Amino acid sequence: MKEFNKALSNFINDAAAGGAVRHLADLGYSISQIADNLDYPIPREKIAGYMWEHFVNIGKICLEEPKQTQDIASFVKEQDSFGRISFRRVVTTVDNSYKQYVKCEFGKLLYKKDEKFLQALQKLEEGDKEYIELLPWPLTPVYHELDERMNRIKCIIM
């Protein structure tokens, strides 16, 4: 019963706010800015989780060294003439050759409570600081697309 309630809660949160979180994250909003723009109250940690999952799915964050091209799988909902609904898996190839990535070890640095890293975090803008503190960075290195936010972070931390 506990698992069902958790799954139902996740489904409701995703239906109520998941699409908005993904859209606002794509526009470069910080986690706090996203929370302020939602009509539905959702914890910042949950927003960070949706943001992380979305960025991994679109290739903004790569869990392994990025390749020139990346295959991204998604599912398309289809309905036949009898009204039966099915899902078809669609694989899209994304060209990453024009993107630059930076290697990040934020998970390990946060876990170790690295003093130099924690001091550098305090120098970041609030939105960038919470981006690093709230996203579920793994203990292994990841690769983040070198966008405007990562350029700001890189100048101070890396």
ROGU-35104 format. One line per field, with one value per residue (C-alpha): x negated, y, z negated. Coordinates in nm, 4 decimals. Each point is the difference from the previous one (the first is absolute). Layout:
u: c(X ...) .
v: c(Y ...) .
w: c(Z ...) .
***
This chain:
u: c(0.0000 -0.2885 -0.1537 0.3346 0.0459 -0.3535 0.0574 0.3339 -0.1610 -0.2780 0.2559 0.2106 -0.3044 -0.1258 0.3424 0.0428 -0.3480 -0.2387 0.0590 -0.0235 -0.3230 -0.1554 0.1078 -0.1269 -0.3260 -0.0543 0.0437 -0.2807 0.2089 -0.1535 0.1689 0.1343 0.1293 0.1803 0.1530 0.1194 0.1641 0.1966 0.3618 -0.0395 -0.2230 -0.2857 -0.3215 -0.3194 -0.1614 0.2778 -0.0497 -0.3727 0.0808 0.2221 -0.2660 -0.2739 0.2044 0.0899 -0.3585 -0.1257 0.2752 -0.0792 -0.3784 -0.0741 -0.1499 -0.1752 -0.0741 -0.2895 -0.2350 0.2138 -0.0209 0.0307 0.3544 0.2397 0.3123 0.2936 0.2970 0.3540 0.3464 0.2778 0.3614 0.2071 0.3657 0.1393 0.3378 0.1602 -0.1196 -0.2697 -0.2969 -0.3543 -0.3453 -0.2732 -0.3668 -0.1672 -0.3770 -0.1322 -0.3661 -0.1302 -0.3114 -0.2273 -0.2990 0.0673 0.0425 -0.2755 0.0101 -0.1779 -0.0803 0.1688 -0.0714 0.2432 0.1488 -0.3353 -0.0989 0.3320 -0.0196 -0.3566 0.0977 -0.3124 -0.0789 -0.1429 0.3028 0.2496 -0.1686 0.0177 0.3715 0.0645 -0.1303 0.2572 0.3291 0.2811 0.1601 -0.3291 -0.0790 0.3313 -0.0456 -0.3125 0.1338 0.3432 -0.0556 -0.0664 -0.3599 -0.1440 -0.3337 -0.1427 -0.0982 0.2661 -0.0253 0.2075 0.0605 -0.1988 0.2930 0.0374 0.0580 -0.2992 -0.2192 0.0880 -0.0592 -0.3218 -0.1481 0.0366 -0.0302 -0.2111) .
v: c(0.0000 0.2328 -0.0517 0.0671 0.3278 0.1080 -0.0873 0.1834 0.3047 0.0000 -0.0309 0.2866 0.2236 -0.0764 0.0624 0.3241 0.1442 -0.2235 0.1604 0.3503 -0.0849 -0.1409 0.3032 0.2554 -0.1948 0.0164 0.3778 0.0170 0.0648 -0.0888 -0.2486 0.2829 0.1913 -0.3130 -0.0537 0.3629 -0.0384 -0.3161 0.0149 -0.3409 -0.0163 -0.2427 -0.0418 0.1396 -0.3446 -0.1434 0.2821 -0.0775 -0.3674 0.0838 0.2389 -0.2644 -0.2683 0.2398 0.1199 -0.3601 -0.0920 0.2873 -0.0400 0.3222 -0.2234 -0.3196 -0.2762 -0.1173 0.1795 0.1565 -0.1355 0.1886 -0.1369 -0.1247 -0.2121 0.1203 -0.2325 0.1237 -0.1492 0.1193 -0.0649 -0.1356 -0.0855 -0.2375 0.0209 -0.2068 0.2398 -0.2295 0.1908 -0.1232 0.1472 -0.0155 0.0492 0.2641 0.0469 0.3404 0.0592 0.3296 0.1686 0.1054 0.0964 0.3729 -0.0206 0.0433 -0.1904 0.0484 -0.2846 0.0453 -0.1819 0.1948 -0.3141 -0.1187 0.3490 0.0481 -0.3486 0.0557 0.3486 0.1332 0.3259 0.1847 -0.1012 0.1032 0.3404 0.0471 -0.0902 0.2961 0.2357 -0.1161 0.1733 -0.1525 -0.1756 -0.1567 -0.1038 -0.1817 -0.1608 -0.1716 -0.0692 -0.1373 -0.1968 -0.3694 -0.0105 -0.3522 -0.0775 -0.0768 0.2732 0.1283 0.2275 0.3177 0.2021 0.3216 0.2423 0.3438 -0.1410 -0.2348 0.2822 0.2049 -0.2981 -0.0986 0.3483 -0.0245 -0.3690 -0.1763) .
w: c(0.0000 -0.0817 0.3464 0.1671 -0.1889 0.0918 0.3678 -0.0029 -0.1594 0.2605 0.2803 -0.1365 -0.0476 0.3501 0.1524 -0.1939 0.0324 0.1976 0.3387 -0.1424 -0.1828 0.3183 0.2036 -0.2524 -0.0466 0.3772 -0.0218 -0.2580 -0.3111 -0.3369 -0.2309 -0.2211 0.3025 0.1200 -0.3454 -0.0037 0.3431 -0.0778 -0.1139 -0.1610 -0.3119 0.0557 -0.2021 0.1523 -0.0270 0.2184 0.2538 0.0026 0.0624 0.2988 0.1277 -0.0342 0.1752 0.2826 0.0509 0.0124 0.2496 0.2368 -0.0261 -0.1868 -0.2704 0.1094 -0.2487 0.2148 0.2342 0.2759 0.3524 0.3296 0.0385 -0.2641 0.0342 -0.2096 -0.0383 -0.0573 0.0277 0.2277 -0.0936 0.2892 0.0301 0.2630 0.1729 -0.2799 -0.2675 -0.1373 -0.1326 0.0396 -0.0422 0.2595 -0.0864 0.2163 0.0039 0.1041 0.0752 -0.1379 0.1396 -0.2886 0.2135 -0.0402 -0.3796 -0.2563 -0.3276 -0.3300 -0.2382 -0.3403 -0.3243 -0.2167 -0.1579 -0.1325 -0.1186 -0.1820 -0.1536 -0.1247 -0.1226 0.1721 -0.1835 0.3010 0.2104 -0.2696 -0.0326 0.3784 -0.0104 -0.2282 0.2700 0.2563 0.0779 -0.2059 0.2994 0.1092 -0.3566 -0.0440 0.3438 -0.1311 -0.3492 0.0949 0.3200 -0.0750 0.1269 -0.0094 -0.1630 0.3437 0.2475 0.2401 0.3007 0.0133 0.3138 -0.0185 -0.0038 -0.1574 -0.3494 0.0160 0.1284 -0.3104 -0.2281 0.1766 -0.0445 -0.3769 -0.0874 0.2602) .
***
